[in-house]
C-alpha cells in the first residue's frame, strides 16, 4: 500500500515515514512544502512530492495520484496565528479530502485533536478554541464523505520516547502520548481494515499498539 503523507515534515509525519520503511506492507510518498526538506526522506528511500498545502485541490490531487491511502498529519503549529489555523488545519484538511476524491483514493487517516466536539469548543480557552473549531469542521467534512476514513484523536503530544503501548478507545481519560507512539498507531491503523469508519482517542497506556488498534 502506497501512502501519501501530508505534513510529512512535521514531527509525527517524519516518524511515521521512518516506521513505514520497516513495513513490508506500506511505502510512503512524503508531501513536503519545500524541495530542501526532501533530503531526509530521500535518505530513507521514500518518494517525495513538493506541494504547499495552501495550493489548490488539483495540486494535492496530483501528489495523490497512484497512492492507495492518504494520512493527514499536517498542523499549523502552536506559534502561528488564527489565519494559519484556518488555512492549514481547516482548509488544508478539506482540500486534501477533496483531493482524495479527485484522485480516486478511498483510504484516509485524519490526525485530529483529542476532543473536537461542540462541548470541547465551548470549554476551550480562547487561544485554543480556533484550533478546535478548525479540527471540528475538518472532521465533520470527512465524516460526510464516502471515503474509508479513520479519525485518530491523540492526547497531549510529547517528544518522549515511545513505549509502544497505548490506551485507545472511542473515549478515554485525558493524558499525554508520545508522538512516536502516535506514528505507530497510524501504521497499525492502516494495516487493520477494521478501523475503517471509526474514530478513537489515544493516550499512553498499557496495551501494545497492535493489540489496542485491533480491539477497537
VENTA-V398000 format. One record per residue. N is the residue number from 1. PSI is psi in whole degrees, -180 to 180 (* if undefined). Layout:
N/PSI + N/PSI
This chain:
1/123 + 2/133 + 3/125 + 4/121 + 5/107 + 6/123 + 7/29 + 8/-27 + 9/-2 + 10/175 + 11/-43 + 12/-43 + 13/-46 + 14/-43 + 15/-38 + 16/-47 + 17/-38 + 18/-45 + 19/-36 + 20/-34 + 21/-20 + 22/0 + 23/136 + 24/-14 + 25/-22 + 26/148 + 27/150 + 28/146 + 29/112 + 30/120 + 31/117 + 32/158 + 33/-31 + 34/141 + 35/-29 + 36/-24 + 37/-10 + 38/-22 + 39/-43 + 40/-45 + 41/-35 + 42/-37 + 43/-29 + 44/-14 + 45/16 + 46/147 + 47/158 + 48/155 + 49/123 + 50/105 + 51/131 + 52/132 + 53/-14 + 54/0 + 55/180 + 56/173 + 57/-40 + 58/-38 + 59/-41 + 60/-40 + 61/-36 + 62/-41 + 63/-28 + 64/-5 + 65/125 + 66/0 + 67/165 + 68/-18 + 69/156 + 70/134 + 71/121 + 72/104 + 73/7 + 74/151 + 75/149 + 76/-21 + 77/161 + 78/-13 + 79/13 + 80/168 + 81/180 + 82/-29 + 83/-44 + 84/-33 + 85/-44 + 86/-45 + 87/-37 + 88/-57 + 89/-25 + 90/-67 + 91/-41 + 92/-41 + 93/-46 + 94/-42 + 95/-37 + 96/-39 + 97/-45 + 98/-34 + 99/-38 + 100/-44 + 101/-47 + 102/-34 + 103/-2 + 104/30 + 105/119 + 106/-34 + 107/129 + 108/123 + 109/123 + 110/124 + 111/111 + 112/-157 + 113/164 + 114/-43 + 115/115 + 116/23 + 117/165 + 118/-39 + 119/-40 + 120/-37 + 121/-47 + 122/-31 + 123/-7 + 124/147 + 125/152 + 126/-31 + 127/-24 + 128/-21 + 129/-42 + 130/-37 + 131/-45 + 132/-40 + 133/-46 + 134/-46 + 135/-37 + 136/-50 + 137/-31 + 138/-43 + 139/-43 + 140/-41 + 141/-43 + 142/-42 + 143/-30 + 144/6 + 145/176 + 146/20 + 147/155 + 148/82 + 149/158 + 150/134 + 151/122 + 152/126 + 153/92 + 154/152 + 155/-161 + 156/117 + 157/137 + 158/166 + 159/17 + 160/155 + 161/136 + 162/154 + 163/-14 + 164/8 + 165/138 + 166/171 + 167/115 + 168/131 + 169/168 + 170/-39 + 171/136 + 172/166 + 173/147 + 174/147 + 175/179 + 176/164 + 177/133 + 178/142 + 179/-36 + 180/-40 + 181/-32 + 182/-40 + 183/-41 + 184/-36 + 185/-40 + 186/-45 + 187/-49 + 188/-36 + 189/-44 + 190/-31 + 191/-1 + 192/102 + 193/-15 + 194/-11 + 195/-7 + 196/133 + 197/10 + 198/161 + 199/149 + 200/154 + 201/151 + 202/131 + 203/174 + 204/144 + 205/-153 + 206/-3 + 207/130 + 208/142 + 209/-48 + 210/-42 + 211/-42 + 212/-41 + 213/-40 + 214/-28 + 215/-5 + 216/*
